[in-house]
Amino acid sequence: MILYFLCFVLFLVGLYGVITRRNVIKIVLGICIMEYSINLLLILIGYVHDGVAPIIVKGSAETNFVDPLPQAMVLTVIVIGLATTAMLLAIAIRVYRKHGTFDIREIKNLKG
């Protein structure tokens, strides 16, 4: 139970970084921390103590299998998170080239 609470605290740390920081790079890092906390939560949900891989062999009497769905979801979330982070950093670099700063307060007149 304490591990789920720590995942929630890690998510709140990332959310705090997104809400309170004005630097675009720090906001992207806060989003990454939030993504990692969700990954950790999914891994904890799928964990089974003394569980084995869900491979059924003839003559096997194992019934304590690990659910592979959370593991597959985490792999998918990692790939999507990597693509999202790359896109956010590319946008941050383009904004920096145009305005010369990463500070959101100084970038007020974003016109297309």
VOVEXPA-718519 format. One record per residue: residue number from 1; residue in one letter; x, y, z negated of N, C-alpha, C, O, CB in turn. Coordinates in pm, 1 decimal. Glycine has a CB too. Layout:
+-------+------+----------+----------+----------+----------+----------+----------+----------+----------+----------+----------+----------+----------+----------+----------+----------+
! zamar ! kenu !      n_x !      n_y !      n_z !     ca_x !     ca_y !     ca_z !      c_x !      c_y !      c_z !      o_x !      o_y !      o_z !     cb_x !     cb_y !     cb_z !
+-------+------+----------+----------+----------+----------+----------+----------+----------+----------+----------+----------+----------+----------+----------+----------+----------+
!   NUM !    A !        X !        Y !        Z !        X !        Y !        Z !        X !        Y !        Z !        X !        Y !        Z !        X !        Y !        Z !
...
+-------+------+----------+----------+----------+----------+----------+----------+----------+----------+----------+----------+----------+----------+----------+----------+----------+
***
This chain:
+-------+------+----------+----------+----------+----------+----------+----------+----------+----------+----------+----------+----------+----------+----------+----------+----------+
! zamar ! kenu !      n_x !      n_y !      n_z !     ca_x !     ca_y !     ca_z !      c_x !      c_y !      c_z !      o_x !      o_y !      o_z !     cb_x !     cb_y !     cb_z !
+-------+------+----------+----------+----------+----------+----------+----------+----------+----------+----------+----------+----------+----------+----------+----------+----------+
!     1 !    M !     82.4 !   -119.7 !      0.0 !      0.0 !      0.0 !      0.0 !     86.1 !    125.1 !      0.0 !     51.3 !    225.6 !     61.9 !    -93.4 !      0.4 !   -120.2 !
!     2 !    I !    198.9 !    118.3 !    -69.9 !    287.0 !    235.2 !    -76.6 !    347.6 !    265.9 !     60.2 !    374.7 !    381.9 !     91.4 !    398.6 !    212.4 !   -179.9 !
!     3 !    L !    368.9 !    161.9 !    142.3 !    425.7 !    184.1 !    274.8 !    329.3 !    259.4 !    365.6 !    371.7 !    341.9 !    446.5 !    463.7 !     51.4 !    338.3 !
!     4 !    Y !    200.3 !    231.4 !    352.6 !    100.9 !    304.5 !    431.2 !     98.5 !    451.7 !    389.0 !     85.4 !    541.5 !    472.1 !    -39.5 !    240.9 !    414.5 !
!     5 !    F !    111.1 !    473.6 !    260.6 !    115.5 !    610.9 !    209.8 !    239.6 !    683.6 !    261.1 !    232.3 !    801.7 !    295.1 !    113.5 !    611.5 !     55.8 !
!     6 !    L !    352.9 !    614.6 !    266.9 !    474.9 !    676.8 !    317.8 !    463.5 !    707.6 !    467.2 !    518.8 !    807.1 !    514.2 !    595.2 !    585.9 !    292.1 !
!     7 !    C !    392.6 !    623.4 !    541.5 !    366.2 !    654.5 !    683.0 !    282.8 !    780.9 !    694.7 !    307.9 !    864.6 !    781.4 !    294.3 !    537.0 !    752.8 !
!     8 !    F !    184.0 !    794.8 !    607.7 !    100.5 !    914.3 !    607.3 !    182.5 !   1037.2 !    571.1 !    164.4 !   1143.5 !    630.5 !    -16.1 !    898.0 !    509.7 !
!     9 !    V !    272.5 !   1023.8 !    474.3 !    359.3 !   1136.5 !    435.6 !    451.5 !   1174.9 !    551.2 !    473.3 !   1293.5 !    576.0 !    443.3 !   1100.6 !    310.0 !
!    10 !    L !    505.8 !   1075.5 !    622.3 !    590.6 !   1104.1 !    737.6 !    511.3 !   1175.3 !    847.0 !    563.0 !   1265.7 !    912.7 !    652.0 !    974.5 !    792.3 !
!    11 !    F !    386.6 !   1134.9 !    866.3 !    300.9 !   1203.6 !    962.7 !    277.8 !   1347.8 !    919.9 !    280.2 !   1438.1 !   1003.6 !    166.5 !   1130.2 !    977.7 !
!    12 !    L !    255.6 !   1370.7 !    791.6 !    234.5 !   1506.7 !    741.8 !    360.4 !   1592.2 !    755.8 !    350.5 !   1712.5 !    780.1 !    190.3 !   1502.9 !    595.6 !
!    13 !    V !    477.4 !   1532.4 !    741.1 !    602.8 !   1606.0 !    763.0 !    611.8 !   1652.8 !    907.8 !    648.3 !   1767.5 !    934.1 !    725.4 !   1517.6 !    727.5 !
!    14 !    G !    578.7 !   1564.8 !   1001.4 !    578.4 !   1603.9 !   1142.3 !    473.8 !   1709.8 !   1171.2 !    499.7 !   1803.3 !   1247.0 !    554.5 !   1483.1 !   1230.3 !
!    15 !    L !    355.9 !   1696.5 !   1112.0 !    249.9 !   1795.4 !   1131.8 !    289.7 !   1930.5 !   1073.7 !    260.5 !   2034.7 !   1132.5 !    119.2 !   1747.1 !   1068.0 !
!    16 !    Y !    355.9 !   1928.8 !    959.1 !    405.8 !   2053.1 !    899.4 !    506.2 !   2120.4 !    993.2 !    504.4 !   2242.3 !   1009.7 !    471.3 !   2025.1 !    761.7 !
!    17 !    G !    592.8 !   2040.8 !   1053.8 !    689.9 !   2096.0 !   1147.8 !    624.0 !   2155.1 !   1271.0 !    670.3 !   2256.5 !   1323.4 !    787.9 !   1989.5 !   1189.3 !
!    18 !    V !    516.9 !   2093.4 !   1317.7 !    447.2 !   2145.2 !   1435.3 !    373.4 !   2275.0 !   1401.6 !    374.0 !   2369.3 !   1480.7 !    348.4 !   2040.4 !   1489.8 !
!    19 !    I !    311.2 !   2279.3 !   1286.3 !    228.1 !   2395.1 !   1250.9 !    310.7 !   2516.3 !   1210.1 !    277.6 !   2628.4 !   1248.9 !    133.7 !   2358.6 !   1138.4 !
!    20 !    T !    416.9 !   2497.1 !   1133.3 !    486.1 !   2611.7 !   1074.1 !    604.2 !   2664.7 !   1154.5 !    645.5 !   2778.8 !   1134.1 !    533.5 !   2575.1 !    939.6 !
!    21 !    R !    658.8 !   2585.8 !   1244.2 !    777.7 !   2629.7 !   1317.7 !    739.2 !   2708.5 !   1440.7 !    634.8 !   2684.4 !   1501.4 !    863.7 !   2510.4 !   1357.4 !
!    22 !    R !    824.1 !   2802.8 !   1476.8 !    800.9 !   2884.7 !   1595.9 !    896.7 !   2849.9 !   1709.7 !    881.8 !   2901.5 !   1820.5 !    814.5 !   3031.9 !   1561.1 !
!    23 !    N !    993.7 !   2764.1 !   1684.1 !   1088.3 !   2722.3 !   1785.8 !   1028.8 !   2604.0 !   1862.2 !    981.5 !   2508.1 !   1801.2 !   1225.6 !   2685.1 !   1722.5 !
!    24 !    V !   1031.0 !   2610.5 !   1994.2 !    968.6 !   2506.8 !   2076.3 !   1036.9 !   2371.4 !   2055.6 !    969.3 !   2268.5 !   2051.6 !    973.6 !   2546.2 !   2224.6 !
!    25 !    I !   1168.2 !   2370.1 !   2042.6 !   1240.9 !   2244.0 !   2023.2 !   1201.9 !   2180.8 !   1889.4 !   1185.7 !   2059.0 !   1882.1 !   1394.5 !   2267.7 !   2029.0 !
!    26 !    K !   1186.5 !   2259.7 !   1784.9 !   1145.3 !   2205.8 !   1654.8 !   1002.6 !   2154.0 !   1658.1 !    970.0 !   2058.2 !   1588.0 !   1158.7 !   2312.2 !   1546.7 !
!    27 !    I !    918.1 !   2215.2 !   1737.7 !    781.8 !   2165.8 !   1753.4 !    783.0 !   2030.1 !   1823.0 !    709.0 !   1939.8 !   1784.0 !    696.1 !   2266.5 !   1832.8 !
!    28 !    V !    866.0 !   2015.1 !   1925.1 !    877.7 !   1886.5 !   1994.5 !    930.2 !   1779.5 !   1898.8 !    883.1 !   1665.8 !   1902.0 !    971.1 !   1899.0 !   2117.8 !
!    29 !    L !   1026.7 !   1814.3 !   1813.8 !   1077.1 !   1718.1 !   1715.6 !    969.5 !   1679.1 !   1614.5 !    963.1 !   1563.8 !   1572.0 !   1198.3 !   1775.9 !   1642.7 !
!    30 !    G !    885.7 !   1774.1 !   1576.3 !    774.4 !   1743.1 !   1487.1 !    676.2 !   1646.0 !   1551.2 !    625.5 !   1555.6 !   1484.8 !    702.1 !   1870.5 !   1447.0 !
!    31 !    I !    649.6 !   1664.2 !   1679.3 !    561.8 !   1571.5 !   1751.3 !    625.0 !   1432.7 !   1757.3 !    555.2 !   1332.2 !   1743.9 !    532.8 !   1623.3 !   1894.2 !
!    32 !    C !    755.3 !   1426.7 !   1777.1 !    825.3 !   1296.2 !   1779.5 !    816.4 !   1226.6 !   1643.7 !    796.9 !   1105.2 !   1637.5 !    974.0 !   1315.0 !   1819.0 !
!    33 !    I !    830.4 !   1301.6 !   1536.3 !    818.5 !   1243.5 !   1402.1 !    678.2 !   1188.6 !   1380.2 !    661.6 !   1081.9 !   1321.0 !    852.2 !   1348.3 !   1294.0 !
!    34 !    M !    577.8 !   1260.6 !   1427.4 !    440.8 !   1211.4 !   1414.6 !    421.1 !   1082.2 !   1494.7 !    354.6 !    989.8 !   1448.0 !    341.1 !   1318.8 !   1461.4 !
!    35 !    E !    478.6 !   1075.9 !   1614.9 !    468.8 !    954.2 !   1695.4 !    536.7 !    836.2 !   1626.1 !    483.5 !    725.2 !   1626.4 !    531.0 !    976.8 !   1833.5 !
!    36 !    Y !    653.2 !    859.3 !   1567.2 !    724.2 !    751.0 !   1500.0 !    649.5 !    701.8 !   1376.7 !    653.9 !    583.1 !   1344.4 !    863.6 !    796.4 !   1461.0 !
!    37 !    S !    580.9 !    792.7 !   1307.8 !    502.7 !    748.6 !   1191.9 !    386.1 !    660.7 !   1235.5 !    351.8 !    564.6 !   1166.5 !    450.8 !    869.7 !   1112.7 !
!    38 !    I !    324.9 !    692.6 !   1349.3 !    217.4 !    607.9 !   1401.5 !    273.0 !    471.1 !   1442.1 !    209.6 !    368.5 !   1417.4 !    147.9 !    676.2 !   1522.3 !
!    39 !    N !    391.3 !    469.6 !   1504.5 !    454.1 !    341.6 !   1540.9 !    480.3 !    256.5 !   1417.1 !    453.6 !    136.3 !   1416.6 !    585.9 !    365.8 !   1616.9 !
!    40 !    L !    531.9 !    318.7 !   1313.9 !    559.8 !    245.8 !   1190.0 !    431.5 !    192.4 !   1128.3 !    429.3 !     80.4 !   1077.3 !    632.7 !    336.0 !   1089.7 !
!    41 !    L !    325.0 !    271.0 !   1132.1 !    197.6 !    225.0 !   1078.9 !    145.5 !    104.4 !   1157.2 !     96.9 !      8.0 !   1098.0 !     94.9 !    338.5 !   1082.0 !
!    42 !    L !    155.6 !    109.6 !   1289.3 !    110.5 !     -4.2 !   1369.8 !    193.3 !   -129.5 !   1341.4 !    139.4 !   -240.0 !   1337.1 !    117.7 !     30.1 !   1518.7 !
!    43 !    I !    322.2 !   -112.5 !   1322.3 !    407.7 !   -227.0 !   1288.5 !    369.4 !   -285.1 !   1152.8 !    366.3 !   -406.9 !   1135.5 !    556.1 !   -185.4 !   1288.2 !
!    44 !    L !    340.2 !   -197.2 !   1056.5 !    300.1 !   -245.7 !    923.9 !    165.3 !   -316.1 !    928.1 !    143.7 !   -412.3 !    854.4 !    294.4 !   -130.0 !    824.8 !
!    45 !    I !     75.5 !   -270.0 !   1012.3 !    -55.2 !   -335.2 !   1023.1 !    -39.8 !   -476.2 !   1080.5 !   -109.3 !   -568.5 !   1038.1 !   -150.6 !   -251.3 !   1111.5 !
!    46 !    G !     50.3 !   -492.8 !   1175.8 !     68.1 !   -623.2 !   1239.5 !    157.3 !   -719.0 !   1163.5 !    170.9 !   -834.6 !   1203.5 !    123.3 !   -604.5 !   1374.5 !
!    47 !    Y !    219.1 !   -673.9 !   1053.7 !    312.3 !   -758.9 !    980.2 !    237.4 !   -864.4 !    899.2 !    137.8 !   -834.7 !    833.2 !    400.7 !   -674.1 !    887.8 !
!    48 !    V !    286.8 !   -987.8 !    905.3 !    234.2 !  -1097.6 !    825.3 !    352.2 !  -1161.2 !    754.3 !    449.6 !  -1200.2 !    818.6 !    156.1 !  -1202.4 !    913.2 !
!    49 !    H !    344.7 !  -1172.0 !    622.5 !    453.6 !  -1231.2 !    544.9 !    467.2 !  -1378.8 !    581.3 !    369.0 !  -1453.0 !    579.7 !    428.7 !  -1214.3 !    392.2 !
!    50 !    D !    587.9 !  -1420.6 !    613.7 !    620.4 !  -1557.1 !    656.0 !    541.4 !  -1598.3 !    780.4 !    510.2 !  -1716.0 !    798.1 !    592.6 !  -1655.3 !    542.1 !
!    51 !    G !    509.9 !  -1503.4 !    864.6 !    437.5 !  -1533.8 !    987.8 !    532.7 !  -1581.3 !   1096.4 !    651.9 !  -1550.7 !   1094.9 !    359.9 !  -1411.3 !   1035.9 !
!    52 !    V !    478.7 !  -1655.1 !   1188.3 !    557.7 !  -1705.8 !   1300.2 !    497.3 !  -1653.3 !   1429.8 !    384.6 !  -1603.7 !   1432.2 !    562.9 !  -1862.1 !   1300.0 !
!    53 !    A !    573.2 !  -1665.2 !   1535.4 !    525.2 !  -1621.7 !   1666.2 !    404.5 !  -1705.0 !   1707.3 !    399.1 !  -1824.2 !   1677.0 !    637.1 !  -1632.4 !   1772.3 !
!    54 !    P !    308.2 !  -1644.9 !   1775.1 !    186.3 !  -1718.5 !   1810.9 !    205.2 !  -1810.1 !   1931.4 !    139.2 !  -1795.1 !   2034.3 !     74.1 !  -1621.3 !   1839.3 !
!    55 !    I !    295.8 !  -1903.9 !   1916.0 !    321.4 !  -2002.8 !   2020.8 !    277.3 !  -2138.0 !   1966.0 !    334.6 !  -2188.8 !   1869.6 !    474.0 !  -2004.7 !   2064.5 !
!    56 !    I !    177.2 !  -2194.1 !   2027.1 !    121.4 !  -2320.4 !   1978.5 !    191.7 !  -2435.9 !   2049.3 !    190.7 !  -2447.2 !   2171.9 !    -33.2 !  -2326.6 !   2001.9 !
!    57 !    V !    252.4 !  -2520.4 !   1967.3 !    324.3 !  -2637.6 !   2018.4 !    246.6 !  -2762.1 !   1976.5 !    185.8 !  -2765.2 !   1869.6 !    472.8 !  -2642.5 !   1964.8 !
!    58 !    K !    249.1 !  -2862.9 !   2060.3 !    177.8 !  -2986.1 !   2029.7 !    231.0 !  -3046.8 !   1899.9 !    351.6 !  -3066.7 !   1885.5 !    190.9 !  -3086.5 !   2145.8 !
!    59 !    G !    143.6 !  -3075.7 !   1807.8 !    182.5 !  -3133.4 !   1679.9 !    215.6 !  -3029.9 !   1574.1 !    254.9 !  -3066.3 !   1463.2 !    299.4 !  -3222.8 !   1699.2 !
!    60 !    S !    200.6 !  -2902.0 !   1605.2 !    231.0 !  -2796.0 !   1509.5 !    107.7 !  -2765.5 !   1426.2 !     -3.1 !  -2754.9 !   1478.7 !    280.4 !  -2668.8 !   1581.7 !
!    61 !    A !    128.0 !  -2751.7 !   1296.6 !     16.3 !  -2722.7 !   1205.9 !     26.0 !  -2582.2 !   1147.9 !    -41.0 !  -2552.5 !   1049.0 !     12.0 !  -2824.9 !   1092.8 !
!    62 !    E !    106.5 !  -2496.4 !   1206.0 !    121.1 !  -2358.9 !   1156.0 !     -8.1 !  -2281.5 !   1178.2 !    -65.9 !  -2284.7 !   1286.8 !    239.6 !  -2286.8 !   1225.8 !
!    63 !    T !    -52.1 !  -2213.1 !   1075.4 !   -171.4 !  -2129.4 !   1088.8 !   -143.0 !  -1984.0 !   1052.9 !   -231.3 !  -1898.9 !   1063.8 !   -283.3 !  -2183.3 !   1000.9 !
!    64 !    N !    -22.5 !  -1955.5 !   1011.0 !     13.3 !  -1820.3 !    969.4 !     83.8 !  -1749.9 !   1085.1 !    206.1 !  -1736.0 !   1085.4 !    103.7 !  -1822.7 !    842.3 !
!    65 !    F !      4.5 !  -1705.5 !   1183.8 !     59.9 !  -1643.3 !   1301.9 !     63.0 !  -1491.5 !   1287.2 !    -18.2 !  -1432.7 !   1215.8 !    -20.1 !  -1683.2 !   1424.8 !
!    66 !    V !    157.6 !  -1430.1 !   1355.7 !    166.9 !  -1284.3 !   1362.7 !     81.6 !  -1238.4 !   1479.9 !     84.1 !  -1299.5 !   1586.7 !    316.1 !  -1236.2 !   1378.3 !
!    67 !    D !      6.7 !  -1131.9 !   1460.4 !    -77.4 !  -1078.3 !   1567.3 !     11.4 !  -1000.6 !   1665.3 !     75.7 !   -904.1 !   1624.0 !   -191.1 !   -986.5 !   1509.3 !
!    68 !    P !     17.2 !  -1038.6 !   1792.7 !    105.7 !   -970.8 !   1887.9 !     49.5 !   -839.6 !   1941.8 !    123.0 !   -763.7 !   2005.0 !    134.9 !  -1062.3 !   2002.6 !
!    69 !    L !    -77.6 !   -811.0 !   1919.1 !   -137.7 !   -689.8 !   1974.3 !    -74.2 !   -561.6 !   1920.8 !    -43.9 !   -473.1 !   2000.8 !   -285.2 !   -688.6 !   1944.8 !
!    70 !    P !    -52.2 !   -546.5 !   1788.4 !     14.3 !   -423.8 !   1741.8 !    155.6 !   -406.9 !   1797.1 !    200.3 !   -294.7 !   1820.8 !     19.8 !   -423.1 !   1591.0 !
!    71 !    Q !    225.8 !   -518.1 !   1817.4 !    359.8 !   -508.8 !   1874.0 !    354.8 !   -459.6 !   2017.5 !    436.8 !   -377.2 !   2058.0 !    430.3 !   -643.8 !   1867.3 !
!    72 !    A !    259.8 !   -509.1 !   2094.1 !    244.0 !   -462.6 !   2232.0 !    202.2 !   -316.4 !   2235.3 !    246.2 !   -240.7 !   2321.8 !    141.1 !   -548.6 !   2306.5 !
!    73 !    M !    117.0 !   -276.5 !   2141.0 !     74.6 !   -136.6 !   2135.0 !    192.5 !    -45.9 !   2102.7 !    204.5 !     62.6 !   2159.6 !    -36.4 !   -118.2 !   2030.6 !
!    74 !    V !    279.5 !    -88.8 !   2012.2 !    395.9 !     -8.6 !   1976.3 !    489.6 !      7.5 !   2095.9 !    543.3 !    115.9 !   2118.9 !    470.7 !    -72.5 !   1858.4 !
!    75 !    L !    509.1 !    -99.3 !   2171.2 !    592.5 !    -88.4 !   2291.4 !    532.4 !     10.1 !   2391.3 !    604.4 !     88.4 !   2453.2 !    609.6 !   -226.2 !   2357.3 !
!    76 !    T !    401.1 !      5.8 !   2406.3 !    334.5 !     99.7 !   2496.2 !    345.7 !    242.4 !   2444.2 !    369.5 !    334.8 !   2522.1 !    187.5 !     61.6 !   2514.0 !
!    77 !    V !    329.0 !    261.5 !   2315.7 !    337.9 !    395.0 !   2255.9 !    479.8 !    450.3 !   2267.7 !    497.4 !    570.6 !   2286.9 !    294.7 !    391.0 !   2108.1 !
!    78 !    I !    580.3 !    365.0 !   2256.6 !    718.3 !    410.6 !   2271.5 !    742.4 !    463.6 !   2411.8 !    804.9 !    568.3 !   2429.1 !    816.2 !    297.2 !   2240.4 !
!    79 !    V !    693.2 !    391.8 !   2511.9 !    712.2 !    435.2 !   2650.6 !    637.3 !    565.0 !   2677.6 !    691.8 !    656.7 !   2738.9 !    665.6 !    326.2 !   2748.1 !
!    80 !    I !    512.6 !    573.1 !   2632.2 !    434.4 !    695.1 !   2652.3 !    494.7 !    811.1 !   2573.9 !    497.5 !    923.9 !   2623.1 !    288.2 !    673.1 !   2610.3 !
!    81 !    G !    542.9 !    784.8 !   2452.9 !    606.1 !    889.5 !   2373.2 !    733.8 !    942.0 !   2436.1 !    762.2 !   1061.6 !   2429.4 !    635.7 !    838.1 !   2235.3 !
!    82 !    L !    810.4 !    853.4 !   2496.8 !    932.0 !    896.3 !   2565.6 !    898.3 !    985.8 !   2684.0 !    963.6 !   1087.8 !   2705.7 !   1013.1 !    774.8 !   2612.5 !
!    83 !    A !    797.2 !    948.1 !   2759.9 !    756.3 !   1029.9 !   2874.2 !    702.1 !   1165.4 !   2827.9 !    730.7 !   1268.2 !   2889.3 !    650.2 !    956.1 !   2957.6 !
!    84 !    T !    625.0 !   1165.1 !   2721.0 !    570.7 !   1291.0 !   2667.6 !    681.6 !   1381.1 !   2617.3 !    680.3 !   1501.5 !   2642.9 !    471.0 !   1263.5 !   2554.6 !
!    85 !    T !    776.5 !   1324.9 !   2546.9 !    888.0 !   1404.2 !   2495.6 !    971.2 !   1462.2 !   2609.3 !   1012.0 !   1578.2 !   2603.7 !    976.3 !   1319.1 !   2404.1 !
!    86 !    A !    996.5 !   1382.6 !   2711.8 !   1072.1 !   1432.8 !   2826.6 !    997.9 !   1546.7 !   2895.5 !   1059.1 !   1645.8 !   2935.2 !   1099.1 !   1319.8 !   2926.4 !
!    87 !    M !    866.4 !   1532.9 !   2909.8 !    787.3 !   1637.8 !   2972.4 !    788.4 !   1765.0 !   2888.0 !    803.2 !   1874.7 !   2941.9 !    643.8 !   1590.1 !   2994.3 !
!    88 !    L !    772.7 !   1751.4 !   2755.4 !    773.1 !   1868.6 !   2667.8 !    908.5 !   1940.0 !   2669.8 !    914.8 !   2063.0 !   2670.2 !    737.8 !   1827.3 !   2524.7 !
!    89 !    L !   1015.7 !   1862.2 !   2671.0 !   1147.6 !   1924.5 !   2676.7 !   1172.7 !   1991.7 !   2811.1 !   1237.5 !   2096.3 !   2817.0 !   1255.5 !   1821.0 !   2649.8 !
!    90 !    A !   1122.0 !   1932.6 !   2919.0 !   1135.7 !   1996.4 !   3050.2 !   1059.2 !   2129.0 !   3053.6 !   1108.1 !   2227.9 !   3108.1 !   1084.6 !   1902.2 !   3161.9 !
!    91 !    I !    940.3 !   2130.6 !   2995.7 !    864.2 !   2255.9 !   2988.7 !    937.1 !   2357.7 !   2902.8 !    941.0 !   2475.9 !   2936.9 !    722.9 !   2231.0 !   2932.9 !
!    92 !    A !    995.3 !   2313.2 !   2791.0 !   1069.0 !   2405.0 !   2703.6 !   1189.9 !   2465.4 !   2776.2 !   1219.7 !   2583.7 !   2760.2 !   1115.1 !   2331.8 !   2575.9 !
!    93 !    I !   1258.4 !   2384.4 !   2855.1 !   1373.7 !   2436.4 !   2930.2 !   1329.2 !   2537.0 !   3034.4 !   1395.3 !   2638.7 !   3054.8 !   1450.8 !   2322.1 !   2997.5 !
!    94 !    R !   1216.9 !   2509.4 !   3101.2 !   1166.1 !   2604.7 !   3200.8 !   1124.7 !   2736.5 !   3135.0 !   1150.2 !   2843.7 !   3189.9 !   1046.5 !   2544.2 !   3276.9 !
!    95 !    V !   1062.0 !   2729.2 !   3019.8 !   1023.3 !   2850.7 !   2947.8 !   1147.2 !   2927.0 !   2902.8 !   1150.0 !   3050.0 !   2907.3 !    934.6 !   2816.3 !   2826.2 !
!    96 !    Y !   1249.6 !   2853.7 !   2859.5 !   1372.9 !   2920.7 !   2817.0 !   1440.4 !   2991.1 !   2934.7 !   1491.2 !   3102.2 !   2919.6 !   1469.9 !   2819.4 !   2753.5 !
!    97 !    R !   1441.0 !   2927.4 !   3051.0 !   1501.7 !   2990.4 !   3168.4 !   1426.4 !   3115.6 !   3210.5 !   1486.4 !   3212.0 !   3258.1 !   1506.6 !   2892.1 !   3284.3 !
!    98 !    K !   1295.2 !   3114.0 !   3192.7 !   1215.3 !   3229.2 !   3234.9 !   1222.5 !   3343.3 !   3134.7 !   1233.5 !   3459.4 !   3174.0 !   1070.6 !   3188.0 !   3254.9 !
!    99 !    H !   1216.5 !   3311.3 !   3003.6 !   1207.4 !   3415.4 !   2901.1 !   1334.2 !   3433.4 !   2819.4 !   1348.0 !   3533.8 !   2749.7 !   1094.9 !   3384.8 !   2809.2 !
!   100 !    G !   1425.7 !   3340.2 !   2825.9 !   1551.9 !   3353.8 !   2753.9 !   1544.4 !   3323.7 !   2605.4 !   1637.0 !   3358.5 !   2532.2 !   1603.2 !   3490.1 !   2771.8 !
!   101 !    T !   1438.9 !   3261.1 !   2558.4 !   1426.1 !   3228.5 !   2416.8 !   1335.3 !   3106.5 !   2398.9 !   1252.8 !   3075.0 !   2484.6 !   1370.6 !   3349.5 !   2338.1 !
!   102 !    F !   1353.0 !   3039.4 !   2285.6 !   1265.6 !   2928.8 !   2249.0 !   1158.8 !   2972.7 !   2148.8 !   1072.3 !   2893.0 !   2112.1 !   1347.7 !   2814.0 !   2191.2 !
!   103 !    D !   1163.7 !   3096.6 !   2104.8 !   1072.4 !   3145.8 !   2002.1 !    936.4 !   3176.2 !   2063.4 !    926.4 !   3250.9 !   2160.7 !   1129.8 !   3271.2 !   1933.4 !
!   104 !    I !    831.8 !   3117.6 !   2005.5 !    697.1 !   3135.0 !   2058.8 !    647.8 !   3278.6 !   2038.9 !    573.2 !   3330.8 !   2121.7 !    600.6 !   3036.4 !   1992.1 !
!   105 !    R !    689.3 !   3342.0 !   1929.5 !    640.4 !   3478.3 !   1903.0 !    687.1 !   3575.6 !   2009.6 !    616.7 !   3671.9 !   2040.2 !    687.1 !   3526.2 !   1765.6 !
!   106 !    E !    804.2 !   3552.4 !   2066.6 !    856.4 !   3642.4 !   2169.4 !    798.9 !   3611.2 !   2307.7 !    807.6 !   3693.4 !   2399.0 !   1008.3 !   3633.9 !   2173.6 !
!   107 !    I !    741.5 !   3494.7 !   2322.4 !    684.3 !   3455.8 !   2452.2 !    532.3 !   3475.2 !   2442.6 !    458.3 !   3379.4 !   2420.1 !    721.6 !   3305.2 !   2490.2 !
!   108 !    K !    488.4 !   3595.4 !   2459.4 !    344.1 !   3622.0 !   2445.9 !    276.3 !   3637.6 !   2579.6 !    158.8 !   3603.6 !   2593.0 !    320.6 !   3746.5 !   2363.3 !
!   109 !    N !    345.6 !   3687.2 !   2677.2 !    283.1 !   3713.9 !   2806.3 !    319.9 !   3606.1 !   2907.2 !    395.9 !   3630.1 !   3000.9 !    324.3 !   3851.7 !   2858.7 !
!   110 !    L !    264.8 !   3487.4 !   2886.5 !    288.5 !   3378.2 !   2981.0 !    189.6 !   3392.6 !   3096.2 !     70.4 !   3365.3 !   3081.8 !    274.2 !   3238.0 !   2911.4 !
!   111 !    K !    240.1 !   3434.5 !   3206.9 !    155.5 !   3449.6 !   3325.3 !    205.2 !   3354.5 !   3432.1 !    325.8 !   3338.2 !   3450.9 !    155.5 !   3596.4 !   3377.3 !
!   112 !    G !    110.7 !   3291.1 !   3502.8 !    144.0 !   3191.0 !   3602.4 !    201.6 !   3241.1 !   3726.4 !    232.7 !   3162.8 !   3816.1 !     30.4 !   3116.4 !   3635.3 !
+-------+------+----------+----------+----------+----------+----------+----------+----------+----------+----------+----------+----------+----------+----------+----------+----------+
***
